[in-house]
């Protein structure tokens, strides 16, 4: 009996609660133009309940009589409207919001800061914090995929700087206001960069004369501020191999002609074979020699001071592991 009574009481309370809710309908329009707005978000303050307007700008929402509705839409100022027991609420939204692009400030030529919308050319800025999140070998490589129209060709060739093009042309590199047509991307530590501004087009590059006609990339490094101490500590370690894949090299046969080789004077005639790989097999054993290998006269063979004749030396693959022995794994810390 007690359980049944509690169940009835619970259902009664829920009925009373729902009985206090009302359905609010209405239309949302654009102020001035009087055009209906579709996709406007209509939510109840403090609740997870909400809806959006349809193609005709109309909405319908079940709310309590004392609820407060919030209307928000991209490009329009949000509005909060108390219900106060009303079942029909039509409103208008004004264009604009409190966070317009006029607050965006970018660094242009000579370190001058301007509002982006006042510039007569395209400019895009990348913060140093964005670059520090992903470590790269160079500050130039850190721009990969971050600026529209900027292509970075991160080559795997040894000792090659990454190729760069802005809208198909090579831009000017400017470091702290100083143009550097032959800029080396390895000069700048990505952790030292405060921001990067990319000036696009002829009008932007004209700020630096003929050398900047293809646009410019402006690097601004971090500097100390008077009366303010900032300490930032971070570390990164990169390993770089000389080759991603070591090329396969033939070390079975040496130079020569038709399986023979004997150095004469370096002209490539006769048994020298002009450097072609048609000589004898390398690393062949010959017990009759002092070294235990097949021997013949070579370009580095010692000359007998008495006879003036070159002495025979072992015919072995001296440079078999030249690439492995020459290149070490690079360490960038």
Legacy VTK file of the C-alpha trace (Angstrom):
# vtk DataFile Version 3.0
C-alpha trace
ASCII
DATASET POLYDATA
POINTS 333 float
0.000 0.000 0.000
2.863 2.402 0.870
4.629 1.658 -2.450
1.438 2.302 -4.427
0.835 5.584 -2.598
4.404 6.788 -3.286
4.062 5.910 -6.967
0.763 7.820 -7.267
2.292 10.820 -5.432
5.332 10.816 -7.759
3.148 10.736 -10.877
1.008 13.539 -9.462
4.057 15.730 -8.814
5.320 15.129 -12.362
1.891 16.040 -13.736
1.862 19.267 -11.719
5.408 20.107 -12.955
4.538 19.500 -16.619
1.325 21.401 -16.165
3.432 24.480 -15.293
5.409 24.221 -18.586
4.147 25.989 -21.688
4.963 25.708 -25.376
6.502 28.863 -26.774
6.450 29.455 -30.529
7.632 32.328 -32.649
9.647 33.624 -35.591
13.185 35.017 -35.658
13.932 37.705 -38.232
16.874 39.893 -39.204
16.502 43.477 -37.980
16.237 45.997 -40.810
15.959 43.432 -43.595
12.935 41.730 -41.980
14.126 38.399 -43.434
13.497 35.170 -41.557
16.598 33.437 -40.175
16.935 29.673 -40.310
19.294 27.733 -38.058
19.110 30.198 -35.146
19.914 28.505 -31.832
17.138 28.881 -29.224
18.112 27.649 -25.762
16.810 27.884 -22.200
19.186 29.524 -19.726
20.452 27.040 -17.154
18.889 24.084 -18.945
20.109 21.638 -21.563
16.894 22.158 -23.485
16.925 23.935 -26.848
16.040 23.934 -30.544
16.801 25.728 -33.825
14.621 27.680 -36.230
13.401 26.004 -39.449
13.684 27.298 -43.018
10.950 29.866 -42.305
12.660 31.106 -39.142
10.010 29.513 -36.896
10.642 27.589 -33.666
8.704 25.734 -30.980
9.994 24.910 -27.498
8.521 23.558 -24.244
9.678 25.779 -21.343
8.626 26.887 -17.894
6.621 30.120 -17.532
9.532 31.959 -15.875
12.264 30.725 -18.241
14.706 32.975 -20.100
15.369 32.197 -23.771
18.697 32.900 -25.508
18.725 33.468 -29.274
22.146 33.219 -30.953
23.278 33.075 -34.582
26.632 33.473 -36.340
27.169 37.060 -37.434
24.367 38.403 -35.219
24.301 39.781 -31.694
22.779 37.317 -29.200
19.608 38.220 -27.293
18.102 37.025 -24.019
14.343 37.246 -23.695
12.279 36.388 -20.525
9.204 34.261 -21.282
6.977 35.763 -18.543
4.183 33.291 -19.330
3.947 34.239 -23.008
3.301 31.522 -25.604
4.303 33.538 -28.677
7.635 35.388 -28.834
8.741 36.942 -32.142
12.133 38.684 -32.094
14.636 40.385 -34.378
18.406 39.922 -34.265
20.807 42.720 -35.148
23.858 42.023 -37.276
27.296 42.107 -35.660
28.674 40.718 -32.419
31.042 41.773 -29.699
33.935 39.833 -31.270
34.369 41.333 -34.720
37.570 41.004 -36.766
38.468 44.648 -36.152
40.194 43.512 -32.946
42.643 41.353 -34.926
46.053 43.028 -35.048
48.893 41.742 -37.228
52.540 42.702 -37.619
53.363 44.207 -41.013
56.564 45.583 -42.493
59.110 47.304 -40.224
57.397 45.844 -37.144
54.340 48.121 -37.431
51.148 46.632 -35.979
47.858 47.313 -37.784
44.276 46.084 -37.802
43.955 43.379 -40.432
40.926 44.883 -42.147
42.764 48.190 -42.746
45.442 46.528 -44.898
45.257 46.707 -48.667
46.746 43.244 -49.133
46.357 39.697 -47.835
48.269 38.811 -44.669
48.208 35.754 -42.434
49.870 35.352 -39.041
51.150 32.254 -37.227
51.961 32.428 -33.517
55.158 31.059 -32.039
53.153 28.944 -29.600
51.626 27.041 -32.512
55.076 26.220 -33.883
56.490 25.150 -30.530
53.851 22.424 -30.117
55.289 20.340 -32.978
59.079 20.260 -33.190
60.698 20.498 -36.625
64.285 20.737 -37.861
63.871 24.316 -39.130
61.617 27.301 -38.531
60.677 27.150 -42.202
59.524 23.532 -41.985
57.281 24.527 -39.066
55.124 26.567 -41.488
54.100 23.455 -43.435
50.307 23.365 -43.837
49.687 26.475 -41.713
49.371 29.246 -44.345
47.094 29.278 -47.377
49.050 29.477 -50.639
52.384 28.698 -48.973
54.053 25.458 -50.075
57.038 24.013 -48.206
58.934 21.234 -49.992
60.711 19.403 -47.178
63.312 17.585 -49.265
65.063 14.480 -47.972
68.259 15.288 -49.904
71.350 15.905 -47.818
72.297 19.505 -46.949
69.334 20.915 -48.873
67.176 23.691 -47.495
63.418 23.102 -47.778
62.039 24.620 -50.979
59.468 27.358 -50.459
56.926 29.024 -52.736
54.185 31.549 -51.990
51.452 31.474 -54.627
53.943 29.787 -56.963
56.844 32.209 -56.405
59.755 32.515 -53.995
59.000 35.048 -51.212
61.429 37.317 -49.393
62.501 36.255 -45.892
62.609 39.062 -43.307
64.036 38.495 -39.823
63.227 41.178 -37.233
62.744 43.772 -39.965
65.955 42.944 -41.841
65.412 41.534 -45.375
67.559 38.473 -46.077
67.251 37.280 -49.712
69.637 34.392 -48.994
68.081 33.454 -45.660
69.162 30.153 -44.158
66.215 28.505 -42.352
68.681 26.808 -40.003
69.648 30.209 -38.536
66.440 30.576 -36.529
65.420 28.431 -33.590
61.659 27.810 -33.749
61.465 28.251 -29.946
62.754 31.827 -30.301
59.979 32.929 -32.658
57.191 35.110 -31.276
55.151 35.276 -34.485
55.334 34.938 -38.266
53.448 37.184 -40.674
53.067 36.133 -44.305
52.453 39.080 -46.649
50.917 37.903 -49.913
50.922 39.508 -53.328
52.758 42.327 -55.084
51.289 45.093 -52.912
52.596 43.408 -49.771
56.077 42.755 -51.103
56.381 46.300 -52.482
56.984 47.447 -48.904
60.480 46.001 -49.337
61.081 47.063 -52.911
61.871 44.852 -55.890
63.229 42.002 -53.731
59.801 41.589 -52.108
57.662 41.640 -55.235
56.684 37.976 -54.724
55.502 38.505 -51.139
57.362 38.231 -47.848
57.609 36.075 -44.739
58.282 38.134 -41.616
59.862 36.424 -38.608
59.566 38.283 -35.305
61.703 36.844 -32.512
60.964 37.032 -28.801
62.298 39.980 -26.811
62.412 40.910 -23.155
59.908 43.350 -21.639
60.856 46.014 -19.143
59.745 45.170 -15.608
58.656 41.670 -16.593
60.589 38.443 -16.141
59.542 35.431 -18.149
61.364 32.092 -18.000
60.445 29.330 -20.416
62.225 25.975 -20.468
61.703 23.271 -23.065
63.796 20.708 -24.859
63.641 18.561 -27.976
65.896 15.976 -29.592
65.758 14.935 -33.251
67.731 12.161 -34.968
68.438 12.348 -38.687
69.976 9.641 -40.861
72.182 10.434 -43.849
70.002 8.383 -46.178
66.495 7.044 -45.697
67.609 4.035 -47.774
71.276 3.416 -48.550
71.693 2.872 -52.305
72.812 -0.574 -53.353
76.391 -0.574 -54.627
78.202 -3.215 -56.704
81.377 -4.407 -54.941
81.922 -7.702 -56.746
83.919 -6.545 -59.795
86.499 -3.783 -60.227
87.326 -1.614 -63.215
89.132 -3.024 -66.213
88.659 -4.601 -69.601
87.383 -8.134 -70.283
88.257 -9.440 -66.818
91.725 -7.880 -66.702
93.165 -4.782 -65.073
96.618 -3.275 -64.781
97.276 0.427 -64.205
99.481 2.082 -66.826
99.180 5.852 -66.884
95.516 6.701 -66.115
94.521 7.225 -69.747
91.957 4.428 -69.629
93.503 2.554 -72.499
94.262 -1.126 -72.662
93.677 -3.145 -69.540
92.750 -0.016 -67.543
89.333 -0.141 -69.196
88.466 3.533 -68.792
86.766 2.950 -65.439
84.201 0.476 -66.732
83.206 -2.342 -64.340
84.552 -5.102 -66.569
87.680 -5.990 -64.594
88.629 -8.975 -62.445
86.588 -10.139 -59.475
87.460 -8.408 -56.217
88.549 -10.059 -52.955
89.774 -13.259 -54.679
92.179 -15.435 -52.674
95.637 -16.231 -54.080
97.918 -18.231 -51.727
100.935 -17.496 -53.945
100.975 -13.803 -52.948
102.230 -12.266 -49.743
98.836 -10.702 -48.940
96.870 -13.853 -49.757
94.764 -11.998 -52.392
95.047 -11.681 -56.145
97.339 -8.723 -56.895
97.830 -6.317 -59.822
99.297 -2.881 -60.435
96.966 -0.040 -59.397
96.995 3.780 -59.454
98.214 3.900 -55.832
100.780 1.122 -56.207
104.251 2.042 -54.909
106.948 2.544 -57.557
110.249 0.666 -57.311
112.906 3.408 -57.103
115.438 1.251 -58.935
113.405 -0.097 -61.845
110.678 2.592 -61.925
108.047 -0.149 -62.200
104.890 -0.155 -60.083
104.544 -2.961 -57.599
101.429 -5.132 -57.530
98.964 -4.586 -54.639
95.931 -6.611 -53.414
92.843 -6.330 -55.680
90.238 -5.847 -52.947
87.080 -3.770 -52.473
88.516 -0.922 -50.422
85.383 1.244 -50.544
82.832 -1.456 -49.825
81.235 0.397 -46.865
82.160 3.963 -47.833
78.649 5.381 -47.396
78.046 3.692 -44.040
81.466 4.735 -42.794
81.129 8.351 -43.963
77.651 9.269 -42.690
76.706 9.246 -39.045
73.246 9.695 -37.534
72.701 13.420 -37.057
71.683 14.754 -33.637
69.725 17.984 -33.343
69.155 19.010 -29.731
LINES 1 334
333 0 1 2 3 4 5 6 7 8 9 10 11 12 13 14 15 16 17 18 19 20 21 22 23 24 25 26 27 28 29 30 31 32 33 34 35 36 37 38 39 40 41 42 43 44 45 46 47 48 49 50 51 52 53 54 55 56 57 58 59 60 61 62 63 64 65 66 67 68 69 70 71 72 73 74 75 76 77 78 79 80 81 82 83 84 85 86 87 88 89 90 91 92 93 94 95 96 97 98 99 100 101 102 103 104 105 106 107 108 109 110 111 112 113 114 115 116 117 118 119 120 121 122 123 124 125 126 127 128 129 130 131 132 133 134 135 136 137 138 139 140 141 142 143 144 145 146 147 148 149 150 151 152 153 154 155 156 157 158 159 160 161 162 163 164 165 166 167 168 169 170 171 172 173 174 175 176 177 178 179 180 181 182 183 184 185 186 187 188 189 190 191 192 193 194 195 196 197 198 199 200 201 202 203 204 205 206 207 208 209 210 211 212 213 214 215 216 217 218 219 220 221 222 223 224 225 226 227 228 229 230 231 232 233 234 235 236 237 238 239 240 241 242 243 244 245 246 247 248 249 250 251 252 253 254 255 256 257 258 259 260 261 262 263 264 265 266 267 268 269 270 271 272 273 274 275 276 277 278 279 280 281 282 283 284 285 286 287 288 289 290 291 292 293 294 295 296 297 298 299 300 301 302 303 304 305 306 307 308 309 310 311 312 313 314 315 316 317 318 319 320 321 322 323 324 325 326 327 328 329 330 331 332
